[in-house]
Amino acid sequence: MKRTARITLAAIAFVAVLAGCRRDKPEPDPPTNVGTPYDLVLPANLPPMDIPPDNRLTVEGVALGRFLFYEERLSGDNGMSCATCHAPAIAFTDGKAVPKGIDSIAGPRSSMPLINLGYAHFFFWDGRAPTLENQILQPVVNPIEMHESWPSAMSKLQADAVYPVLFERAFGTQHIDSLLVAKAIAQFIRTMVSGNSPFDKFRRGEGIISPDAQAGFDLFKKEGGAIGENIPVAGSTPVIGQGGADCFHCHTDAAGLFTDEQFHNNGLDTVFTDLGRGGVTNDPADVAKFKTPTLRNIMVTAPYMHDGRFATIDQVLDHYNDGGHPSATVDPFMKFTSPDMTLGLDPTKRGQIKAFLNSLTDDEFLANPDFQDPGPPHL
C-alpha cells in the first residue's frame, strides 16, 4: 500500500475513534467500578503493577472484559474479535506477518503479543496510544481492522439479554458505551501476567535451566564484539567488547520484563516505507523507530519485527549478527553496521542464546484457563 493511502486510513481511523468514543446519550458522571476487588497475584520476581485509579480491577470487570475480548459483535461483520489476532496459545499473537481485517485488507504491521501490558507506558508499535484503554478503542473503528462504528457495536451489545446485567455488576449501569467496554477489556488484559517460565523459576530458586540456557543468559547481558576490542558507539565513548550478544540494552531484564518500553531503529532498512514513532511525534529523529517487544514467550510469537519480515528466530539472529543497515536514525546500540564488523555470534553462541530464549517460554501463561474463550456471555 502506498504511503499516502496509509496516512489517509490512519486519519480516518483517528477521526472515527474520536467520534466513536462519544457516549450514546449524556450521563452526568461516568460510572465507576462497583464490583468485588480482584486479587491480582504477581510472581515474586515481577514489580508491583500500577493500576489506574479510575479503572481498578474487579472480579466482575475482569469477567466482563474476558467476554468482550472474544466478542465478535464488536466487528462490522460479526465475525472478528480481539482474539482473532491475539490467540492465547501463541502469546496472544496470530502467527502471521501482518493481519487482515474483516474486508481482507492487510494491515501494515504485525499483531503485537499481549504480555504484561499492565506494566506498559506506550501501546502499538509506534506508541500512539498513551493508555491501554485508549489502545482498545482503536481497532474496532479502524477501517482495515474490525471496521465497525462504536454506536453500532454498542447497540448490538445493548440488545443482548446478558450484557446489560454484566455491565451493571461491573460498573453500576446497564447503559453500555465504548469507554466502559475499553475499561472492561483493559481489566482483563492486565491480568495476563507472564512470570512463571523456567527462567523465572530459576531466578526465584524454584528450578533449574540448562547450562546452555545459563550461558545464553550470560551472553545476553554482555557487550558484543571481540573480547577487549574497542567498539565505536555513535555519539558516545567506545565500549570494550565482551564477546556477548548485546541484547540487554533494549531488552532490559532488571524488572523482569525484558523490554525497555522505548523506541529504537534496529537497522532493518536504509530507506523507510513506515515512519514508525516518527509518524506520531513528527520528529525526524524518531523516524523508523519502533517499540521494543518483550522477549518473554518470544519463541512462540514468530514471525518477528514490526512487519513480520523474519519468519524464524535464526533470521533475527542473522540480522543482528550482520549488524543491520546504517541510517540517520539507527540506534547507537547497533554498533556493527559497518561492513567489516559483525556481532560475532558463532554456532555455539547462537545455540546458547536460543536455549535462553526457550527458557522464557511460559507454558502456564499460554495454557492458562482463565485466559481462554469463555463462550457466549452468561451470568
C-alpha positions as CSV (number, residue, x, y, z in Angstrom):
1,M,0.0,0.0,0.0
2,K,1.3,3.4,-0.8
3,R,2.3,5.7,2.0
4,T,-0.4,8.3,1.1
5,A,-3.0,5.6,1.4
6,R,-1.8,4.5,4.8
7,I,-1.8,8.1,6.1
8,T,-5.4,8.5,4.8
9,L,-6.5,5.3,6.5
10,A,-4.8,6.4,9.7
11,A,-6.5,9.7,9.6
12,I,-9.9,8.1,9.0
13,A,-9.3,5.7,12.0
14,F,-8.3,8.6,14.2
15,V,-11.4,10.6,13.4
16,A,-13.6,7.5,13.9
17,V,-12.1,6.9,17.3
18,L,-12.9,10.4,18.4
19,A,-16.4,10.1,17.1
20,G,-17.0,6.6,18.5
21,C,-15.9,7.5,22.0
22,R,-18.8,9.8,22.5
23,R,-21.4,8.4,24.7
24,D,-24.6,7.2,23.1
25,K,-26.5,9.6,25.4
26,P,-25.3,12.1,28.0
27,E,-24.6,10.9,31.5
28,P,-23.8,13.4,34.3
29,D,-20.8,11.3,35.6
30,P,-19.1,8.3,34.2
31,P,-19.9,5.1,36.2
32,T,-17.2,3.7,38.4
33,N,-16.1,0.2,39.1
34,V,-18.5,-1.2,41.7
35,G,-17.6,-4.9,41.8
36,T,-15.6,-7.1,44.1
37,P,-11.9,-6.2,44.2
38,Y,-9.8,-8.6,42.1
39,D,-6.8,-10.0,43.8
40,L,-4.1,-9.9,41.1
41,V,-1.3,-12.2,42.3
42,L,2.1,-11.3,40.8
43,P,5.2,-13.5,40.6
44,A,7.8,-12.5,43.2
45,N,10.3,-11.5,40.5
46,L,8.0,-9.0,38.9
47,P,7.4,-5.5,40.2
48,P,4.1,-4.2,41.5
49,M,1.7,-3.1,38.8
50,D,0.4,0.4,38.7
51,I,-3.4,0.1,38.2
52,P,-5.2,3.3,37.0
53,P,-7.2,4.7,39.9
54,D,-10.2,5.2,37.6
55,N,-10.2,1.5,36.5
56,R,-9.5,-0.7,39.4
57,L,-9.6,-4.4,38.8
58,T,-12.8,-6.2,39.9
59,V,-13.9,-9.8,39.6
60,E,-16.9,-8.6,37.7
61,G,-14.9,-6.3,35.4
62,V,-12.3,-8.9,34.5
63,A,-15.0,-11.4,33.7
64,L,-16.9,-8.9,31.6
65,G,-13.6,-8.0,29.8
66,R,-13.0,-11.6,29.0
67,F,-16.4,-12.0,27.3
68,L,-15.7,-8.8,25.4
69,F,-12.2,-9.8,24.3
70,Y,-13.8,-12.8,22.5
71,E,-16.9,-10.9,21.3
72,E,-17.2,-10.9,17.5
73,R,-20.1,-8.5,17.5
74,L,-17.6,-5.7,18.0
75,S,-16.7,-6.1,14.3
76,G,-18.6,-4.9,11.3
77,D,-19.4,-8.4,10.0
78,N,-19.9,-10.0,13.5
79,G,-17.0,-12.4,12.7
80,M,-13.9,-10.9,14.3
81,S,-12.9,-10.3,17.9
82,C,-9.8,-9.1,19.7
83,A,-8.8,-12.8,20.0
84,T,-8.8,-13.2,16.2
85,C,-5.4,-11.5,16.1
86,H,-4.4,-12.4,19.7
87,A,-4.6,-16.1,20.4
88,P,-3.6,-17.4,23.8
89,A,-1.6,-20.4,22.7
90,I,0.9,-18.2,20.8
91,A,1.2,-15.5,23.4
92,F,-1.8,-13.5,22.1
93,T,-0.4,-13.0,18.6
94,D,-1.7,-14.5,15.3
95,G,1.3,-16.2,13.7
96,K,1.1,-14.0,10.6
97,A,3.4,-11.4,9.2
98,V,0.6,-8.9,9.2
99,P,-3.1,-9.5,10.0
100,K,-6.1,-9.0,7.7
101,G,-9.3,-7.2,8.8
102,I,-12.9,-8.1,8.0
103,D,-12.5,-6.7,4.5
104,S,-9.4,-8.8,3.8
105,I,-7.2,-5.8,3.7
106,A,-3.8,-6.5,5.1
107,G,-2.6,-4.2,7.9
108,P,0.9,-2.5,7.7
109,R,2.2,-4.0,10.9
110,S,2.1,-7.3,12.8
111,S,-0.1,-8.1,15.8
112,M,1.9,-7.5,19.0
113,P,1.8,-10.1,21.7
114,L,-0.3,-9.2,24.8
115,I,2.1,-9.9,27.6
116,N,2.4,-8.0,30.8
117,L,0.7,-4.9,29.3
118,G,-0.2,-3.8,32.8
119,Y,3.4,-2.5,33.0
120,A,3.4,-0.8,29.6
121,H,3.5,3.0,29.1
122,F,3.0,3.1,25.3
123,F,0.9,1.0,23.1
124,F,1.1,-0.1,19.4
125,W,4.4,-0.4,17.6
126,D,4.6,3.4,17.3
127,G,3.3,4.2,20.8
128,R,0.5,6.3,19.6
129,A,-1.9,5.2,22.4
130,P,-0.9,6.5,25.9
131,T,-3.1,4.1,27.8
132,L,-4.3,0.5,27.4
133,E,-7.9,1.8,27.5
134,N,-7.1,4.2,24.6
135,Q,-5.5,1.4,22.6
136,I,-8.5,-0.9,22.9
137,L,-10.8,1.8,21.4
138,Q,-8.9,1.9,18.1
139,P,-9.1,-1.5,16.4
140,V,-12.9,-1.6,16.4
141,V,-13.3,1.6,14.3
142,N,-10.1,1.1,12.2
143,P,-11.3,0.6,8.6
144,I,-8.6,-2.0,7.9
145,E,-9.3,-4.0,11.1
146,M,-12.7,-4.6,12.7
147,H,-14.3,-1.8,10.7
148,E,-17.3,-1.1,12.9
149,S,-18.7,2.1,14.5
150,W,-18.9,2.2,18.2
151,P,-22.6,3.2,18.3
152,S,-23.4,0.2,16.1
153,A,-21.3,-2.1,18.3
154,M,-22.9,-0.8,21.4
155,S,-26.4,-1.3,20.0
156,K,-25.6,-4.9,19.4
157,L,-24.4,-5.4,23.0
158,Q,-27.2,-3.4,24.4
159,A,-29.7,-5.7,22.7
160,D,-28.2,-8.8,24.2
161,A,-30.1,-10.2,27.2
162,V,-27.0,-10.7,29.3
163,Y,-24.5,-7.8,28.7
164,P,-26.6,-5.0,30.4
165,V,-26.6,-7.1,33.6
166,L,-22.9,-7.8,33.4
167,F,-22.2,-4.1,32.9
168,E,-24.3,-3.2,35.9
169,R,-22.4,-5.7,38.0
170,A,-19.1,-4.3,36.9
171,F,-19.8,-0.6,36.6
172,G,-23.2,0.1,38.2
173,T,-25.0,0.9,35.0
174,Q,-26.9,-1.1,32.3
175,H,-26.1,1.6,29.7
176,I,-23.3,0.3,27.6
177,D,-20.8,2.6,25.9
178,S,-17.4,2.3,24.3
179,L,-15.5,3.7,27.3
180,L,-16.8,1.0,29.6
181,V,-16.1,-1.7,27.0
182,A,-12.5,-0.4,26.8
183,K,-12.2,-0.4,30.6
184,A,-13.5,-3.9,31.0
185,I,-11.2,-5.3,28.3
186,A,-8.3,-3.4,29.8
187,Q,-9.0,-5.1,33.2
188,F,-8.9,-8.5,31.6
189,I,-5.7,-7.8,29.7
190,R,-4.0,-6.5,32.9
191,T,-4.5,-10.0,34.4
192,M,-2.5,-11.5,31.5
193,V,0.7,-11.7,33.5
194,S,3.6,-14.0,32.3
195,G,6.2,-14.7,35.0
196,N,6.4,-18.4,35.5
197,S,8.7,-19.6,32.7
198,P,11.6,-21.9,33.6
199,F,13.8,-18.9,33.7
200,D,11.6,-17.2,36.2
201,K,11.6,-20.2,38.4
202,F,15.4,-20.4,38.1
203,R,15.7,-16.8,39.2
204,R,13.4,-17.4,42.2
205,G,15.4,-20.5,43.2
206,E,12.5,-22.8,42.4
207,G,14.0,-24.7,39.5
208,I,16.9,-25.1,37.1
209,I,17.6,-24.3,33.5
210,S,20.2,-26.0,31.2
211,P,23.8,-25.0,31.2
212,D,23.3,-23.8,27.6
213,A,20.4,-21.5,28.7
214,Q,22.6,-20.1,31.6
215,A,25.4,-19.5,29.1
216,G,22.9,-17.8,26.8
217,F,21.7,-15.5,29.6
218,D,25.3,-14.6,30.2
219,L,25.7,-13.7,26.5
220,F,22.5,-11.7,26.7
221,K,24.0,-9.5,29.4
222,K,27.3,-8.8,27.7
223,E,28.5,-6.3,25.1
224,G,29.1,-7.7,21.6
225,G,32.4,-7.7,19.7
226,A,35.7,-9.5,20.3
227,I,36.8,-9.5,23.9
228,G,38.9,-6.4,24.7
229,E,38.2,-4.8,21.3
230,N,37.3,-1.1,21.3
231,I,33.8,-0.9,19.7
232,P,32.8,2.6,18.5
233,V,29.5,4.0,19.6
234,A,27.9,6.8,17.7
235,G,27.8,10.0,19.8
236,S,29.4,8.3,22.8
237,T,32.7,6.8,24.0
238,P,33.7,3.4,22.7
239,V,32.8,0.3,24.6
240,I,35.0,-2.7,25.3
241,G,33.9,-5.8,23.5
242,Q,32.9,-8.7,25.8
243,G,32.1,-11.4,23.3
244,G,28.4,-11.2,24.1
245,A,25.1,-10.9,22.2
246,D,24.4,-7.2,23.0
247,C,20.7,-7.9,23.8
248,F,20.5,-6.2,27.2
249,H,20.5,-2.6,26.0
250,C,16.9,-2.7,24.7
251,H,15.5,-5.9,26.3
252,T,16.4,-4.9,29.9
253,D,15.8,-7.7,32.4
254,A,16.2,-5.6,35.6
255,A,12.4,-5.6,36.2
256,G,11.8,-9.0,34.7
257,L,10.0,-7.5,31.7
258,F,12.7,-7.9,29.0
259,T,11.8,-4.6,27.3
260,D,12.9,-1.0,28.0
261,E,9.5,0.3,26.8
262,Q,11.3,2.6,24.4
263,F,11.5,3.1,20.7
264,H,14.5,2.1,18.5
265,N,15.6,1.9,14.9
266,N,17.3,-1.5,14.9
267,G,18.8,-1.2,11.5
268,L,16.1,-3.0,9.4
269,D,16.3,-0.6,6.5
270,T,18.1,2.2,4.9
271,V,15.1,3.6,3.0
272,F,11.9,3.8,5.1
273,T,8.4,3.0,4.0
274,D,7.0,3.1,7.6
275,L,7.8,6.2,9.7
276,G,7.2,4.3,13.0
277,R,7.4,6.5,16.0
278,G,8.2,9.5,13.7
279,G,4.7,9.3,12.3
280,V,3.3,10.0,15.7
281,T,5.8,12.6,17.0
282,N,6.6,14.3,13.6
283,D,10.2,14.4,14.9
284,P,12.7,13.4,12.2
285,A,14.9,11.8,14.9
286,D,12.1,9.3,15.6
287,V,11.7,8.0,12.0
288,A,11.8,4.2,11.7
289,K,11.8,3.7,15.5
290,F,9.5,1.0,16.9
291,K,8.7,-0.1,20.4
292,T,10.9,-2.8,21.9
293,P,8.9,-6.0,22.2
294,T,9.3,-8.2,25.2
295,L,11.5,-11.4,24.9
296,R,9.0,-13.3,27.0
297,N,7.5,-16.2,25.0
298,I,9.5,-14.9,22.0
299,M,9.9,-18.4,20.7
300,V,6.2,-18.8,20.0
301,T,5.5,-15.4,18.6
302,A,7.0,-15.7,15.1
303,P,7.2,-14.1,12.6
304,Y,9.3,-11.2,14.0
305,M,9.7,-7.4,13.7
306,H,7.0,-4.8,13.3
307,D,6.2,-6.0,9.8
308,G,6.8,-9.7,10.4
309,R,9.7,-9.9,7.9
310,F,11.6,-12.6,9.7
311,A,10.0,-16.0,9.8
312,T,12.3,-17.6,12.3
313,I,14.4,-16.6,15.3
314,D,17.5,-17.7,13.3
315,Q,16.8,-15.0,10.7
316,V,16.6,-12.5,13.6
317,L,20.0,-13.6,14.9
318,D,21.3,-13.3,11.3
319,H,20.2,-9.7,11.2
320,Y,21.8,-8.7,14.5
321,N,25.0,-10.7,13.8
322,D,25.4,-9.0,10.4
323,G,24.9,-5.6,12.1
324,G,21.8,-4.3,10.2
325,H,21.7,-1.3,7.9
326,P,23.0,2.1,8.7
327,S,20.7,5.2,8.5
328,A,20.3,8.6,10.0
329,T,18.2,7.3,12.9
330,V,19.8,3.9,13.5
331,D,20.2,3.3,17.2
332,P,23.7,3.8,18.7
333,F,23.4,0.3,20.2
334,M,23.5,-1.1,16.7
335,K,27.3,-0.9,16.7
336,F,28.1,-3.4,14.0
337,T,26.6,-1.8,10.9
338,S,30.0,-1.3,9.2
339,P,30.7,-3.9,6.5
340,D,33.9,-5.0,8.2
341,M,32.3,-5.7,11.6
342,T,30.0,-8.4,12.9
343,L,28.5,-9.2,16.3
344,G,30.5,-12.4,16.3
345,L,27.8,-15.0,17.1
346,D,29.2,-18.4,16.2
347,P,27.1,-21.5,16.1
348,T,27.8,-22.3,19.7
349,K,26.7,-18.9,20.9
350,R,23.6,-18.9,18.7
351,G,22.6,-22.3,20.2
352,Q,23.1,-20.9,23.7
353,I,21.1,-17.8,23.0
354,K,18.2,-19.9,21.7
355,A,18.3,-22.1,24.7
356,F,18.0,-19.0,26.9
357,L,15.1,-17.7,24.8
358,N,13.4,-21.0,25.1
359,S,13.7,-20.8,28.8
360,L,11.5,-17.6,28.7
361,T,8.5,-19.6,27.3
362,D,5.8,-19.6,30.0
363,D,3.6,-22.7,29.3
364,E,1.4,-21.9,32.2
365,F,0.6,-18.5,30.7
366,L,0.0,-19.9,27.2
367,A,-2.5,-22.5,28.6
368,N,-4.0,-20.5,31.5
369,P,-7.7,-21.5,31.5
370,D,-8.6,-18.0,32.8
371,F,-7.5,-16.5,29.5
372,Q,-9.4,-18.9,27.2
373,D,-12.6,-18.3,25.3
374,P,-15.5,-18.3,27.9
375,G,-18.1,-18.9,25.3
376,P,-21.2,-16.7,24.8
377,P,-21.9,-14.2,27.6
378,H,-23.7,-15.7,30.6
379,L,-24.5,-14.8,34.1
